[in-house]
Every structure is written in structure tokens, then in C-alpha cells.
Amino acid sequence: MSKLEELINTLCPNGVEYKELWELTAWDKKFNAVDKEKQKRILRYHYFLASDLKPLIVEGGNVKILTTNTSNLYTTEEFACEYLSEGEIVCIPWGGNPNVQYYKGKFITADNRISTSLNTKILDNKFLYYYLQNQLDLIATFYRGSGIKHPSMQKVLDLKIPVPPIAVQREIVRILDNFTELTEELTEELTEELTARKKQYEYYRDELLNLESRIKNVEWKKLGDVCAFQNGFAFKSNLFRGEGSPIIRITNIQSNGIIVSNLVYFNKEDYSEDFDKYRLDLGDIVIAMSGATTGKIGYNNTDKIYYINQRVGKFIPNKKVLNKRFLYHYLLTQSNFFYVLAGGGAQPNLSSEKLKQITLPIPSLAEQERIVAILDRFDKLCNDISQGLPAEIEARKKQYEYYRDKLLTFKELAE
């Protein structure tokens, strides 16, 4: 039997009491929607704008800068001046994407909502942090707004939290601290391995696609002569929906893949057009033609059907002379060039006519297939979320979340 099991069996064998968060914590502001009785203690801080924090960053500083997202930035006591705070706190951002942060020591803060235990003999702050982190999906539903989302602090303070004996809390914190450290170490090692594999892939890709040095009299052709090009459709943003047919926008094309975590949707009944030519099927290649992702190449490696938005272009290679995966790997080597071709700077804009004028080497289909077979093995190892190193990193994360949830789930004590 583990130490934790012994503590639970001895101290709370029949379950634990659950309390609402406001009963156990003090916060940094008086919230208008929260009854006064639920906020008997207020801890006030100075809140820095993000633009004000940037000049304060000092490498090797000893004062934590609590930004509204997870970061590892520090300043000094001299720079913090009268705005220096010290304590053990847990915070969530007032605006933007929800997250939970813990810190103990000297700090300054951006616009976070900051809490601390009213009595650390009843509620351990690190236990509070792990519990709120475990409830992040629920907390995310408390964030509302059409632009920058803000949390309903009434719902946050009414959140119920288990309160096992403090010895149980501290043992759970010890276990999760060790698990967190181990998970971070393993993730760092896997990330370093993944970075090395990606460099290896890029090296062999560049070597294999340097055809002039390997193949005598390799033929070069304009992209427009061996590949058709389809511009995306101008979907109306006011007709975007939460479900329906998914749209691929320029923001969905990053690195060498298509990111589908921030998709928007449309209903074909809202339009009179025939959308077949805007379809993105398995194996189709796209490019972002404006914005921050200009020049990035995406490849649909699923059997899901998407539709391309304006400023997203789709390549349609002539199968008689050009292998689709060969084209994909070659286009990846040109991504930075495409960005420069688009004008670079803050507002790059790439035209299909410029793309069509680009020349590329066209070896025999047999040679293209040989190159593809080699590069696809590296690509799969680096990027396939269901296999290889990214899947291992994701598995570590899921394992940690599973055990954290198990440790923080208690039977509620019957009244």
C-alpha cells in the first residue's frame, strides 16, 4: 500500500468534504457579480500592460514576470520598484486563452486574476493549482466574449473543490511535482530527438532534391506547365458557423502541415456556387498566399474533405510527369523563397501568376518515386501524430493528465 493510500484510509476513509472556491481563497479584486460575503479579503496588485513588461525583462533576474500566458520571464527588484509583490499564488488570465499558473516568490504581474489560500493548513496553494489545472476545460467554458474573452469570476469562485486533510493534499502535491518533473524531462528529451530527426530529414531532402549535382541534363520546367492551380473561394466571415463543411484558411497552414484546431465551417445552402473545385481531398497540396504564414505548404494526409478559403491556393499536378508527393517535398524547400517572392515584410501577398513562373527539376517518375519513398519515411517519423516521436510526446501528456485526474478525484463525504 502506498503512503497516499495509507493517509486516505486513515484520515478520510469515507470521503472528503467539497467546498466552493470562495470559501477557501482570497482574490486580487472585488468582482461586481460576486456577493460581498464571498469576498471578505482582497489582495491588491499593480497590473502591467504587456508593452510595459517588455522593457523590464532581464536575463538572470530574480523577480518572476507573470504574463497572462505561460512564460519564463524575469526582471529585477530594482526594475520592479514599488510594484514588487511576494507570496505563493495561483492565477488565471483576465483576458485571452485560459490557463492556470502557480508561483511562489517575488513577482510582478500582467492583468491576471490572482488567488491564494486563506489558510494553508486547510488548503495548500500547490494543491489548489493542480486542481484548477485539472479543471481547465471547465474553466475555459467560463470565458465569454466576442473579441477577447474574459472569465465569469462568479462561476470561478463558485467552483467546488475537494478538501482532503492537509497531509493528503501535500502527498498528492509531492507525487504530482515528481511526475511533472519526470514528464518535462522526458518531453524535453523527445523534443530534442524530434528536432534532430527534422534536421536529418531536411538535410536528406535538400541533398536528394539537389538534382543538378546527381543527374546529368535534368529537365527544368515552369510550375505552370506541369501543374494547374486553384485559388480558394471568398467565404463570407459573417456566414461562418460552428459546424458544417470545414474551411481551410491561411491560418490553418503552418510549418509543413494543416492545423485543424481552429477550423471554421460553412453551410452550402448559404451559397449558390458549386464548391467541387474548392474541395481539398486526401493527398492535396495547398499554400498560404498572404499573412504571417505566406509560403507555408500544407498537405491533407487524412480522408476528411475540406474547402479552401481565399488566399489559399491548391496545386493540381499533371500525374503523367509529376508525382504529387515529390512536388510536396520540393515545395517545402521553397517555402522561404515564396515568402520573399510575396514581398516579405508585414503584408506579404503571393500571386498565382508568380508561382506558375517558378521552375523546378523534373526527373523521371521512377526517380521521383525513389526520392519520395526515402523522404516519406523521415516525414512520417517527424510529423505523423499517430506514429513516431510526436505521438510519444502526446502519450506522455495524456498519461500525466490521466494520473493527475485520478489523484484529484475524491468521493464526496456524505452529510
C-alpha positions as CSV (number, residue, x, y, z in Angstrom):
1,M,0.0,0.0,0.0
2,S,1.3,3.5,-0.9
3,K,1.8,6.3,1.5
4,L,-1.1,8.1,-0.1
5,E,-3.4,5.2,0.3
6,E,-2.5,4.8,3.9
7,L,-3.2,8.5,4.5
8,I,-6.6,8.3,2.8
9,N,-7.6,5.1,4.6
10,T,-6.6,6.6,7.9
11,L,-7.7,10.3,7.6
12,C,-10.6,10.2,5.2
13,P,-11.8,6.7,4.5
14,N,-15.4,7.8,4.0
15,G,-14.7,10.6,1.5
16,V,-13.8,14.3,1.7
17,E,-15.7,17.5,2.1
18,Y,-16.2,19.7,-1.0
19,K,-16.3,23.4,-0.7
20,E,-16.8,26.3,-3.1
21,L,-13.6,28.2,-4.0
22,W,-14.7,31.5,-2.4
23,E,-14.8,29.8,1.0
24,L,-11.1,29.0,0.9
25,T,-9.4,31.7,-1.2
26,A,-8.7,35.4,-1.4
27,W,-8.5,37.2,-4.8
28,D,-7.0,40.3,-6.1
29,K,-10.2,42.3,-6.9
30,K,-13.7,42.8,-5.8
31,F,-15.8,41.3,-8.5
32,N,-19.1,43.1,-9.2
33,A,-21.1,39.9,-9.9
34,V,-19.9,38.2,-6.7
35,D,-21.6,38.8,-3.4
36,K,-19.6,40.7,-0.8
37,E,-19.9,37.9,1.6
38,K,-17.9,35.7,-0.7
39,Q,-15.0,38.1,-0.8
40,K,-14.1,39.2,2.7
41,R,-10.4,39.6,1.9
42,I,-8.9,41.3,-1.2
43,L,-5.2,41.2,-2.1
44,R,-4.4,44.1,-4.5
45,Y,-1.6,44.2,-7.0
46,H,-0.3,46.6,-9.7
47,Y,-1.1,45.3,-13.2
48,F,1.4,45.9,-16.0
49,L,0.4,46.2,-19.7
50,A,2.2,43.8,-21.9
51,S,4.0,46.7,-23.6
52,D,5.2,47.9,-20.2
53,L,6.6,44.5,-19.2
54,K,8.8,44.0,-22.3
55,P,11.4,46.6,-21.3
56,L,11.6,45.1,-17.8
57,I,12.8,41.7,-18.9
58,V,16.3,40.9,-17.5
59,E,18.1,37.6,-18.3
60,G,19.0,36.0,-14.9
61,G,16.6,38.2,-12.9
62,N,15.2,37.1,-9.6
63,V,11.7,38.5,-9.9
64,K,9.1,36.5,-11.9
65,I,7.1,38.3,-14.6
66,L,3.7,36.7,-14.6
67,T,2.4,37.2,-18.1
68,T,-1.1,36.2,-19.0
69,N,0.2,33.2,-20.8
70,T,2.8,30.6,-19.6
71,S,6.3,32.1,-19.9
72,N,9.7,32.0,-18.2
73,L,10.5,35.7,-18.0
74,Y,12.2,37.6,-15.1
75,T,13.2,41.0,-14.0
76,T,15.0,42.5,-11.0
77,E,13.8,44.1,-7.8
78,E,15.4,47.4,-9.0
79,F,13.2,47.4,-12.1
80,A,10.1,46.2,-10.2
81,C,10.5,49.1,-7.7
82,E,7.3,49.7,-5.6
83,Y,5.3,47.2,-7.7
84,L,7.2,44.2,-6.3
85,S,5.0,41.5,-4.8
86,E,5.9,38.4,-2.9
87,G,3.9,35.3,-2.0
88,E,2.5,32.0,-3.1
89,I,-0.2,32.4,-5.6
90,V,-2.3,30.8,-8.3
91,C,-3.6,32.8,-11.2
92,I,-5.7,32.7,-14.4
93,P,-5.6,35.4,-17.2
94,W,-8.2,38.1,-17.2
95,G,-8.4,38.0,-21.0
96,G,-7.4,35.7,-23.8
97,N,-6.8,31.9,-23.7
98,P,-7.5,30.3,-20.3
99,N,-4.6,28.8,-18.4
100,V,-3.5,28.2,-14.7
101,Q,-0.2,29.3,-13.3
102,Y,1.5,28.8,-9.9
103,Y,4.3,30.8,-8.4
104,K,6.0,31.2,-5.0
105,G,8.4,34.1,-4.5
106,K,8.9,37.6,-5.8
107,F,6.9,38.7,-8.8
108,I,5.2,41.4,-10.8
109,T,2.1,40.7,-12.9
110,A,0.2,41.5,-16.0
111,D,-3.6,41.5,-15.9
112,N,-4.1,38.2,-14.2
113,R,-6.8,37.2,-11.6
114,I,-4.7,36.1,-8.7
115,S,-5.7,33.9,-5.8
116,T,-4.2,32.5,-2.6
117,S,-5.3,30.2,0.1
118,L,-7.0,31.9,3.1
119,N,-5.5,29.2,5.4
120,T,-2.7,26.9,4.1
121,K,-3.4,24.5,6.9
122,I,-6.7,23.8,5.2
123,L,-5.9,24.3,1.5
124,D,-2.4,24.0,0.1
125,N,-1.8,26.5,-2.7
126,K,0.0,24.0,-4.9
127,F,-2.9,21.5,-4.4
128,L,-5.2,24.4,-5.5
129,Y,-3.1,24.9,-8.6
130,Y,-3.1,21.2,-9.6
131,Y,-6.9,21.0,-9.0
132,L,-7.6,24.1,-11.1
133,Q,-5.3,22.9,-13.8
134,N,-7.2,19.6,-13.9
135,Q,-10.4,21.6,-14.3
136,L,-9.1,23.8,-17.1
137,D,-11.6,22.5,-19.7
138,L,-14.4,23.5,-17.4
139,I,-12.8,26.9,-16.6
140,A,-12.5,27.5,-20.3
141,T,-16.3,27.4,-20.6
142,F,-16.4,30.3,-18.1
143,Y,-14.7,32.6,-20.6
144,R,-17.0,34.7,-22.8
145,G,-16.9,37.5,-25.3
146,S,-17.0,38.2,-29.0
147,G,-13.4,39.6,-29.1
148,I,-11.0,39.0,-26.2
149,K,-12.7,36.6,-23.9
150,H,-13.0,37.2,-20.1
151,P,-13.9,34.7,-17.4
152,S,-17.1,34.9,-15.3
153,M,-15.5,35.2,-11.9
154,Q,-18.8,34.4,-10.3
155,K,-18.6,30.9,-11.8
156,V,-14.9,30.6,-10.9
157,L,-15.5,31.4,-7.3
158,D,-18.5,29.0,-7.1
159,L,-16.4,26.2,-8.4
160,K,-16.4,23.2,-6.0
161,I,-13.1,21.8,-4.8
162,P,-12.4,18.7,-2.7
163,V,-10.7,19.5,0.6
164,P,-9.0,16.3,1.9
165,P,-6.8,16.6,5.1
166,I,-3.7,18.7,4.5
167,A,-1.4,15.7,4.8
168,V,-3.2,14.1,1.9
169,Q,-3.0,17.3,-0.1
170,R,0.7,17.6,0.5
171,E,1.4,14.0,-0.5
172,I,-0.6,14.5,-3.8
173,V,1.4,17.6,-4.4
174,R,4.7,15.7,-3.9
175,I,3.6,12.9,-6.3
176,L,2.5,15.4,-9.0
177,D,5.6,17.5,-8.6
178,N,7.7,14.4,-9.2
179,F,5.5,13.3,-12.1
180,T,5.6,16.8,-13.6
181,E,9.4,16.9,-13.4
182,L,9.7,13.5,-15.0
183,T,7.2,14.3,-17.7
184,E,9.0,17.5,-18.5
185,E,12.4,15.8,-18.7
186,L,11.0,13.0,-21.0
187,T,9.2,15.6,-23.2
188,E,12.4,17.7,-23.4
189,E,14.4,14.6,-24.5
190,L,11.8,13.6,-27.0
191,T,11.6,17.1,-28.4
192,E,15.4,17.2,-28.8
193,E,15.2,13.9,-30.6
194,L,12.4,15.2,-32.8
195,T,14.4,18.4,-33.6
196,A,17.4,16.2,-34.6
197,R,15.2,14.0,-36.8
198,K,13.7,17.1,-38.5
199,K,17.2,18.4,-39.3
200,Q,18.1,15.0,-40.6
201,Y,15.0,15.0,-42.8
202,E,15.8,18.5,-44.1
203,Y,19.4,17.5,-44.8
204,Y,18.4,14.4,-46.9
205,R,15.6,16.3,-48.6
206,D,17.9,19.1,-49.7
207,E,20.6,16.5,-50.8
208,L,18.1,14.4,-52.7
209,L,16.4,17.3,-54.4
210,N,19.7,18.8,-55.5
211,L,19.2,17.0,-58.8
212,E,21.7,19.0,-60.9
213,S,24.6,17.5,-58.9
214,R,23.3,14.0,-59.3
215,I,21.5,13.7,-62.6
216,K,23.0,14.9,-65.9
217,N,20.8,17.1,-68.0
218,V,17.9,17.1,-65.6
219,E,14.9,18.8,-67.2
220,W,13.6,22.0,-65.7
221,K,10.1,23.2,-66.3
222,K,7.8,26.1,-65.2
223,L,5.5,25.1,-62.4
224,G,2.5,26.4,-64.5
225,D,3.5,23.9,-67.3
226,V,3.3,20.8,-65.1
227,C,0.8,21.9,-62.5
228,A,-2.6,23.6,-62.5
229,F,-3.5,26.0,-59.7
230,Q,-6.8,26.7,-58.0
231,N,-7.4,29.8,-55.9
232,G,-9.7,29.5,-52.8
233,F,-13.3,30.8,-52.5
234,A,-14.2,34.0,-50.8
235,F,-16.3,32.7,-48.0
236,K,-18.2,35.4,-46.0
237,S,-17.0,35.7,-42.4
238,N,-20.4,36.6,-41.2
239,L,-21.6,33.2,-42.5
240,F,-19.0,31.2,-40.7
241,R,-20.6,28.5,-38.5
242,G,-19.6,26.3,-35.6
243,E,-20.4,23.1,-37.6
244,G,-21.0,22.1,-41.2
245,S,-18.4,21.9,-44.0
246,P,-14.9,22.8,-42.7
247,I,-12.9,25.7,-44.3
248,I,-9.1,25.8,-44.6
249,R,-7.8,29.3,-44.1
250,I,-4.3,30.7,-44.3
251,T,-4.0,30.4,-40.5
252,N,-4.5,26.6,-40.8
253,I,-1.4,26.2,-42.9
254,Q,1.7,26.1,-40.7
255,S,5.2,24.6,-41.0
256,N,4.6,21.6,-43.3
257,G,1.1,20.6,-42.3
258,I,-2.5,21.6,-42.0
259,I,-3.6,22.6,-38.4
260,V,-7.3,21.8,-37.8
261,S,-7.6,23.0,-34.2
262,N,-9.1,26.4,-35.1
263,L,-11.4,25.5,-38.0
264,V,-14.5,27.4,-39.1
265,Y,-17.4,26.0,-41.0
266,F,-20.0,26.9,-43.6
267,N,-23.3,25.7,-44.9
268,K,-23.5,25.1,-48.6
269,E,-27.2,26.2,-48.5
270,D,-25.9,29.8,-47.7
271,Y,-24.4,30.0,-51.2
272,S,-25.4,29.2,-54.8
273,E,-21.9,28.2,-56.0
274,D,-20.6,24.7,-57.0
275,F,-17.9,24.0,-54.4
276,D,-16.3,20.9,-56.0
277,K,-13.3,22.8,-57.4
278,Y,-12.6,24.2,-53.9
279,R,-12.5,20.8,-52.3
280,L,-9.4,19.6,-50.5
281,D,-9.2,15.8,-50.7
282,L,-6.7,13.2,-49.4
283,G,-3.3,14.0,-50.8
284,D,-4.0,17.5,-52.0
285,I,-1.3,20.2,-51.5
286,V,-2.0,23.8,-50.5
287,I,-0.1,27.1,-50.0
288,A,-0.8,30.1,-47.9
289,M,-0.6,33.2,-50.1
290,S,-0.8,36.1,-47.7
291,G,-0.5,36.9,-44.0
292,A,2.0,35.6,-41.4
293,T,2.0,32.1,-42.9
294,T,2.7,33.2,-46.5
295,G,4.7,30.5,-48.4
296,K,3.9,27.7,-45.9
297,I,2.9,24.4,-47.5
298,G,0.2,22.1,-46.3
299,Y,-0.7,18.5,-47.3
300,N,-4.0,16.9,-46.5
301,N,-3.0,13.5,-45.1
302,T,-6.5,12.5,-44.0
303,D,-9.6,11.3,-45.8
304,K,-11.5,14.3,-44.5
305,I,-12.8,16.7,-47.0
306,Y,-12.1,20.4,-46.5
307,Y,-12.8,23.5,-48.6
308,I,-10.2,26.2,-49.3
309,N,-10.7,29.9,-48.4
310,Q,-9.5,32.9,-50.4
311,R,-5.7,33.4,-50.3
312,V,-5.3,29.6,-50.0
313,G,-4.1,28.0,-53.3
314,K,-4.3,24.3,-54.3
315,F,-1.7,22.6,-56.6
316,I,-3.1,20.1,-59.1
317,P,0.0,18.4,-60.7
318,N,-0.1,16.6,-64.1
319,K,0.2,13.0,-62.9
320,K,1.9,12.0,-66.2
321,V,5.0,14.0,-65.4
322,L,4.8,14.9,-61.7
323,N,4.4,12.8,-58.6
324,K,2.3,14.7,-56.0
325,R,4.4,13.8,-53.0
326,F,7.6,14.7,-55.0
327,L,6.0,18.1,-55.6
328,Y,5.1,18.5,-51.9
329,H,8.7,17.8,-50.7
330,Y,10.1,20.1,-53.3
331,L,7.7,22.9,-52.4
332,L,8.8,22.7,-48.8
333,T,12.4,23.6,-49.8
334,Q,11.0,26.7,-51.5
335,S,8.8,28.0,-48.6
336,N,11.2,30.8,-47.6
337,F,11.6,31.8,-51.2
338,F,7.9,32.0,-51.7
339,Y,7.7,34.4,-48.7
340,V,10.4,36.7,-50.3
341,L,8.6,36.4,-53.7
342,A,5.4,37.7,-52.0
343,G,7.2,40.8,-50.9
344,G,8.0,39.7,-47.3
345,G,7.5,42.3,-44.6
346,A,4.3,42.8,-42.7
347,Q,1.9,42.3,-45.6
348,P,3.3,39.7,-48.0
349,N,1.0,38.8,-50.9
350,L,1.7,36.0,-53.3
351,S,0.1,35.7,-56.7
352,S,-0.7,32.5,-58.6
353,E,0.9,34.0,-61.7
354,K,4.2,34.4,-59.9
355,L,4.0,30.8,-58.7
356,K,3.4,29.5,-62.2
357,Q,6.6,31.1,-63.4
358,I,8.8,29.3,-60.9
359,T,11.0,26.5,-62.4
360,L,11.5,23.1,-60.8
361,P,13.5,20.0,-61.8
362,I,11.5,17.1,-63.3
363,P,13.4,13.8,-63.2
364,S,11.8,10.6,-64.4
365,L,8.7,9.4,-62.5
366,A,10.8,6.4,-61.3
367,E,13.4,8.7,-59.8
368,Q,10.7,10.9,-58.2
369,E,9.1,7.8,-56.6
370,R,12.5,6.7,-55.2
371,I,13.1,10.1,-53.7
372,V,9.6,10.2,-52.3
373,A,10.0,6.7,-50.6
374,I,13.1,7.9,-48.7
375,L,11.7,11.3,-47.7
376,D,8.3,10.0,-46.7
377,R,9.9,7.7,-44.1
378,F,11.5,10.7,-42.5
379,D,8.4,12.8,-42.8
380,K,6.2,10.2,-41.2
381,L,8.6,9.8,-38.2
382,C,8.7,13.6,-37.7
383,N,5.1,14.6,-38.4
384,D,2.6,11.8,-38.2
385,I,0.7,12.3,-34.9
386,S,-0.4,8.6,-34.8
387,Q,3.2,7.3,-35.1
388,G,6.7,8.3,-34.3
389,L,8.0,10.8,-31.8
390,P,5.1,13.4,-31.8
391,A,2.8,10.5,-30.8
392,E,5.1,9.6,-27.9
393,I,5.2,13.2,-26.7
394,E,1.4,13.3,-26.8
395,A,1.2,10.0,-25.0
396,R,3.3,11.3,-22.2
397,K,1.0,14.3,-21.8
398,K,-2.1,12.1,-21.8
399,Q,-0.5,9.8,-19.2
400,Y,0.2,12.7,-16.9
401,E,-3.3,14.1,-17.3
402,Y,-4.8,10.7,-16.5
403,Y,-2.9,10.2,-13.3
404,R,-3.4,13.8,-12.2
405,D,-7.2,13.3,-12.7
406,K,-7.1,10.0,-10.7
407,L,-5.2,11.6,-7.8
408,L,-7.5,14.6,-7.6
409,T,-10.8,12.7,-7.8
410,F,-12.4,12.0,-4.4
411,K,-15.6,10.5,-3.1
412,E,-17.7,13.3,-1.6
413,L,-18.3,12.9,2.1
414,A,-22.0,12.3,2.9
415,E,-23.6,14.9,5.1
